[in-house]
Amino acid sequence: MATKPGILTEWPWKPLGSFKFVILTPWVVHSTYALVMKGERERDYGYFLIFPFLLLRMLHNQIWISISRYQTAKGKNRIVDKGLEFEQVDRERNWDDQILFNGALLYIGYMTIPQAYKLPLWRTNGVVMTILLHAGPVEFLYYWFHRALHHHYLYTRYHSHHHSSIVTEPITSVIHPFAEHIVYFMLFAIPMLTTVFTGTGSITCIIGYIMYIDFMNNMGHCNFELIPKTLFSVFPPLKYLMYTPSYHSLHHTQFRTNYSLFMPIYDYVYGTMDKSSDPLYETSLKRPEELPDVYMLQWQREAINSMIERAILDAEMKGVKGEELNSNGELYIQRYPKLELNLVDGSSLVVAVVLNNIPKGTTQVLLRGNLSKVAYAIANTLCERDIKVATLYKDEYEKLKLRLTSKSTSNLILSTSNAPKTWLVGDGWNEDEQLNAPEGTLFIPFSQFPLKKMRKDCFYHSTPAMVTPKSFTNMHSCENWLSRRVMSAWRIAGILHALEGWNVHECGDKMFNIEEIWRASLRHGFRPLAIPA
């Protein structure tokens, strides 16, 4: 939102929320009906193709978003070395509004402009005219309109919303108040309407022009440099006709330079070209890929063990300091005993998180699920702390008893009821058991994936996870069931091993000291999640 939002800031269909695209329904239905029911001579493919074209634009934008975030995470050719904040992600969530707006105007234009009926697929003279009109009036008028938007009055009421994003990503390009988009469409309509009214318009010309705008907008805001120097070496005047991501990025960090739309020529003509444009371009192109201190893998299936193995060896060659494997991992240590990196499955921190999620004063818990390395460690630690650990099945009871110390076996009990109000549950437990739990039961999972919540009268804790420190940058969601800035304990364990410089493996049957890794997590700013109310 702008600092002092002006009139026509909000999109008119905002109250519709996720159902906003229903406003296109009449046109989509009518165009489809016309295509099916009319004869070949009366069919207008341009009218029918408007909606598929809108879907294509959304797919195009989504591809740019994915590539940009992947490239930014790698660090290669990154321009602004700063992460996205969740506030920006929320602010830019409505990036498809402008596609909906354009779609509505295309439909209205088709129904009100007679010359738009049955446009041909291609006209060369229309393509040439579009190029000339864009390079001339569109770029010129946009330049001065953009400079006007940076006047204090318009900036605080409109354009500051767009500039709230210092670290841009592709769809930042279309995050503007509704009023700005009205003006932008008027500018971009100059070539389209001119070709239509002069009889030189075509379907390809209109679609190609809008896709060009989308492509250049996305590229200019992607936050990684991708234009090779050879292009400017082969054709030097190109620097005046096409901007680069680093060129426009400077506009978002410096504010008072590089105003041009896609062609920097007007910045050169009017003296607003940032002098650091070329150095930043060179620096961004030379920026190498960043090497992680922790390399995380989550696959568990036997079919891709070879892939995991190759990833470990690749990490070894790159000098990665630590690696998290959510599978046994011991096989690879035995096969490659001279590995300099450490394999960390994160079990110790998972156990520590689960133990600290148990409410203080608890005297008895029920343990359910597959008896994994984590389950055995939880049971053993609780029994040693004089907390009763109950299990419902004799075979599980016998297996647990064999793994407990003789001192703590007295706290392991075979229960004949579902009485305990605290259940520690992993993978492989029966959902019917959840239904039989007493009212008010607290379910604390020690599995990687969340439980299916089947009771409204019970409480469900998150999977083992912690809140990350505020100092963490470039922090995105790790698992879609966790809250923002919350990270899985398996991942955190690998990070802690790297931060502390612990030169040990934690995989197979080996488990790191539970108390030590818990203290380390708190020392580095990680915080436990609150028990659900």
N, C-alpha and C positions, 0 to 999 in steps of 0.2 A: 504494500500500500504506500502511496506517496506520502510525503511529510504532511501536507495539507491537501487532502484529496479534493479535486475540483469536480465540476459537473461532468456527467457521463464517464465517471471513473469505473463503475461496476458494469459488468456485462448484463444485458437485460434479462437473460435467462438464468441468472445465478440462482433464483429460488427453485429452479427445477433440479438442481444438483446433478446427479449422475444420469438423470433422464432427459437432459437438455437436447440430445440429438433427436428427440421425438418431433421437434419442430420441422424437421426435414421430411417426416413421414409422408405427408400429402404429395410432395413432389416426387419422392422415390417411388411411391405406389403408382402415381400417374405416368411417370416416364417409363416404368416397366410395363404397365398396361398398354401404353401407346406402342411400344416396341413389339409386343406380342400380337396385338389385335389389328394394327394397321398393316396395309399392304406394303410391299417392298418400296414402291415409289414414294410413299408418304412417311416412311420411317425416318426418324431423325436420331442418328446414333450419337450425335453430340449431346443431345438432351439426356439420353440414357446414361452416357458415360460420366456425367458429373459426379454421381455418388461413388462409383468405383474409383474415380480419380481422387476423391476426398480420402478414401480408405488407403490408396497408394501413398498419399502425402503423410498420413499418420504412420504407416509402415516405414517410410523413408526417414521420418523424424526419429522413430524409435530405434532404428538401426544406428543413426548418428549418436543417439544418447548412449547406447550400449558400447559402441566403439570408443567414444570419448572417455567414458568411465573406466573402461579396461585400460586404455592407453595412459590415462592419468595415474591409475594405480601402479602401473609399471614404472612410470617416471620418465620414460624415454621421450625426448623432445617436448617435455612439459614446459609451459610458459610461466604461469604463476604458480609458485611452489607453496600452495596452501590448499587445504582440504575444503570440501563442501560442508556446509552446516545444514542440519536438518531444517532449520528455519527457511533456508533458501529452497530446499526440496519442496516444502509445503507451499511456499509462495509461488513456485513455478509449476504447481500441480495442474493448473488449468491451461496448459500450453495448447490444448486442442480447441480452445474457444475461437481462436482466429481461423481455424480450418472450418469450423461450423459457420462462422460469420461469412467467410468467403463463399462457402457452399450456398448459403441463403441468397447472397448477392448474385451469384452465377445463375441460380434458378430464376430469380426475379428479372435479371437482365435478359435471359432467354425468352421469358414470357412477355416482356414489354418492348423489346427491340426487334422489329421485323427482320432486320438484316442478319440477326443471329440465328435465324431458322435455317436448318440444313446447311451448316458450314461444310466446306470441302475438307478432306483430310489434310491437304498440303497446298500451300501457295508460296513460292519462293519470294516473290516481291513483298509479301506480308512479313516474312521472316526478316528480310533486310530492313524493312521499315521499323519493325519492333526493335531491332538492335540499335538503329540510329536514334530512335525516340528515347530508348532507355539511356544511352550514353549522353544524350543531350538534355532534354527537358527533365526527365525523371531524376537523373543523378544531380543535376544543377539545383532543382527545386528541393530535393531531399536535403542537400547540403545546407541550404539556408534555413530550411525548416528545422533541421537538427540543431543548428546553432541557436535558433530562436528558442528551442526547448531547453537550452542551457541558460537562458535568462532566468533570474531568480524567481520571477512570478510563475512562469510555466514549469520550471524545474521542480519547485516545491509542490506544485499541484498535480503534476503528471509524470514527468520524466524521471524523477528521483526513484520511482517504483522500479524502473528497469535498472537503474544504477545501484540499487541495493545489492546487486550481485557483483562483487568484486572479482570473484573467481567464477568465470563464466563456464557454462556448458551449452551444448547446441541449442536447447530449447529456451535458453535465456534470451535468444534473439527475438522471440515473439511475446515476451512477457512485458506487456504495456497496458495501460488503461484503455478502456473501450474507445475513448475520444481519439487517442493517438492512432488506433487501428483504422478509424474512419478516414483520417487524413492519409495514412499510408496506402489504403486501398484506392483512394482518389488518385494518388500519384501513380500507382502501378496500373491503374485502369487506363491511363493515357495511351500507351501503345496498344492495348487490347481494344479499346473503343475506337481508336483511330483506324485500325486495320478493319474492324467490323464495318464501320460507317463508309469506308472507302472501297469496300468490296474486295479487300485483299486479305481478310482474316481467314484463319483455318483452325481446325481442331488441334492440330499439332503445334501451331504457333502459340495458341493460348495455353495449352498444357505445358509445352516446353518452357514458356516464359515463367510461369508460376513455379515450375520445378527448378528452374535456374535460380529464382529468388530464394526458394527453400534451401537449395544446396549451398549457395553463397552465405546465407544467413547462418546455417548450421556450421559451416566450415569456419566462418569468422569468429564463432563463439566456442569452439571445441576445446580450447586451452591446451592444444599441442600443435606444434608446427609440422606441417606435412607437405608444403610446397618446396620441391627441390630447387636448388640454386641453378641447375642447368637450364631451367625454363627462362630465367632472367638473363643468363649468359648468352643463350641462343637468340633471344629477342629482348634486348634491353628496354625498349619502350613499354614492355608488359608491366613494369613496375608502376606505371601511371594508369593502367587499365584494369588491374586486378589486385586487390589487397590480399594480405596473408593473415592467418590467425593471430600472429604476434603483433601485426600492425593494429588490428582492431582491439586487441587485448589492452594495448596502451591507452586507448580511449577510456576503458573501464577503470584503469588505475590512475590516469592523469586528468581525466575529465575535460580538459580544455584543449585537447589536440585530437587529430585524426577523426574528423567529423564525417568524412565521406561515407557513402553507402557501400558500394563495392569497388569503385574506381577512385584511387587516391589522387587523381589529377587535380581535383578541385582543392584539395589540401595544399598541394604544391602551388597552385595559382594564387590562393588567398593567404598563404603563409601560415597555415595551421598544422603543417606536417610535423610530427614529433621528431626531434633530432635523434632520439634514441631508437627509432624504428628499425634501422638497418642493423645496429649492434645487437638489439634484442633478437632479431630474426636469426642472425649468425649464431648467437649463443644458444638459442633454443634448438637449432638444428644439430648442434654438437652435443647437446645434453645426453649423456648415456643412460641406459636402463639402470635403475636402482636395484641393488642386491639386498634381499631381505635378511634379517638376522634370524627369522623364524619362517620356516616353510611348512605350510599346513596341508595335509592330505586327509580325506575322510573316508576313502573307499574301503570296503571290507570284503568284497566278494573275491573268491579264489580266481575267477576268470580274469581279473585285472591285476593279479599279483605282479606280473611282469611289468606292467605299466608303473606300478608303485616303485618297483625295483629300479627302473630306468630313471624315475623322478629323483630317487635318492642319490643315484650316481651322478645325475646332472647337477643336483644341489651340491654334491661333494666337489665337483669340478669348479663350480662357481664360487666356492668358499663360503657357503652358507653356514652359519654357526649352529643352528638348531633345527629340528624338524619334529612336527607333531604327526603321529600316525594313530588313527583311531582303530587300529587292529593290533594284533599281537606284536609284530615288528621284530621279534627275537630271531626269526629266520634270517633276516637280512644282516643282523650283527654276526651271526654264525658264518654266513656266507662271505661277508666282507669284514673280517675282524679288525682291519686297519682303518676303518672309517674315522675321520677326524670330526665329523659332525655327530651330534647326539640325537638319538631317536627318543621322543618323549610322547607317551600315549596319554598323559595327563591324569592318570588314575588317582594319584595322591591328592591333587587339588579337588577332584570330584568328590572324593571321600570327605575331605575337610569341609567342603561347602555343604554337603548333605548333613554332616554332623552338626554344623553350626546353624542349619535350618530347623533343627529339632528344638521346639520350645523348651526354655529352661524349666526345670522342675519335672520333666517327663521321667517316669520311672519304668515304663514299658512301651515297646514298639512292636509292630507286626512287620515282618520282612517277607515280601512276596516278589516273585519274578525269577528269571534265570539266575543261577548261582555263578556269577561272573567273578572276576578278580576284584572288582569294586564291591560286590555284595559281600564276599568273604571278609574284606578289610573293614567294611562298616560293621558287620556283626562282631568281629573280634574286638574292635575298638570300643564298641558300646558295652560288650560284656565285661571288658577290663575296667570300664567306668562304673560298674555295678548297675547298669541299666538292663532290664530284662529284654531279651530278644525272643519273640515268639514266632513260630512258623506253623503252618497248617498241615503240612504233609510230613510223614515219617521219613521218607527217603531224603527230603531236604534237611530234615533235622539231623539225620545220620551223617550226611555229607558235611554239614556245618560243624558238627561235633568233632569230626576228624581234623578239621583245620584250626580249631580253637586251642588255646593253651589250656593245660589241665586246671589252671587256676580260675579260668573264666567260664568253663563249661557249665558250672552251676547256674549261670545266668541265662543259659539257653533253654527254652522250654518248648514242648510240643503242645500247642494250644488246641482246645476242642471247641473254641468259640471265636467270634470276631470282636471280642470285647475291646482290645486296645484302640484308643482314639487317634493314635499316630501310626500311619502306615507308610513304610518305605517300600516303594514299588519300582521294579525294573521292567525289562521286556519279558514277554512270555507269560504274563499272568492273566487269569480269566476275568473277563468283564463282569460275569455274574457275581464274582466275589466283591466287586466294587458296589454292586447293588445291595449286597448283604451287609455292608459295613454299617456300623451304628451311626445314627444322626450326629452331625458335627465332627465327623472324622476329618483329620488333616492328612491329605495324601502328599507325600514328598517323593518325587521321582528321582531315581539315580540313573535313568536312561537318557540317551541323547535326544530322543524325540518325546514330545509332550504326551500326556495322558488324554484319552478321550473323556471329556467331562460328562458324566451321566447322572450326576446328582446335584440338585440345587440346594440341598441342605447340608452339603459338605464343603470343605475348603481344599483348594488345589494350589500347591506351590509350583513355582517355575522349575523347569529342568535345571540341573546344576549350572549356575551362572553367577556373574558378579557385575556390578556397575563399574564401567571403566573410568579412569581419572579424567578430569576436565582438560588436562594437558594433552590428551591424545588428539592428534590432528588427522585429517582425512579419514575420519571414523564413519563408517556406514553400518547398516544393519548386518549382523552376521547370520542370524537365523530369523526367519520371518515370524516365528512365534514369540520371540523375545522383544522386549521394549527397546526403544532407541538408546544407544550408548550402553547397552547391556551385551556382554560377551560370554560365550560358553566357557565353562571351566576348563574344558579340554584345550581350547585355544589359549586361554590365559596361562596355563601351565607351561606351554612351549615358550611364551614370551618371558615368563619369570625365569626359566632356565637360562635364557639368553641374557637377560638383565643382570642376573646374579653371577653369571659365568660358571655355572655348575657343570663341570666336565664329566657328567655321568649319563648313562642311558636309563630311561624308565619305560621298559616294555617287557613283554613276556611275563614272567612271574615277579619281576623286580618292581618294587614300589618305593618312591622317594619318601622321606620323612614327612608325615602328615602335618605335624605341628610347625615344622620349619617352613614348609611351603605356604601354609596359611599365614604365618607371620610375615613372610616375604610379600604376599599379595597385599596385605594391609599397608605394609611399609611403602609399597610403590603406588599407593593411592587407590587400589581397587576396594570396592565396598560391597558388603553382602546385600542381597535383595531383602526387602521387608516381607514378613509373613503376611499373606493376604488377610484382609479384615473379614 
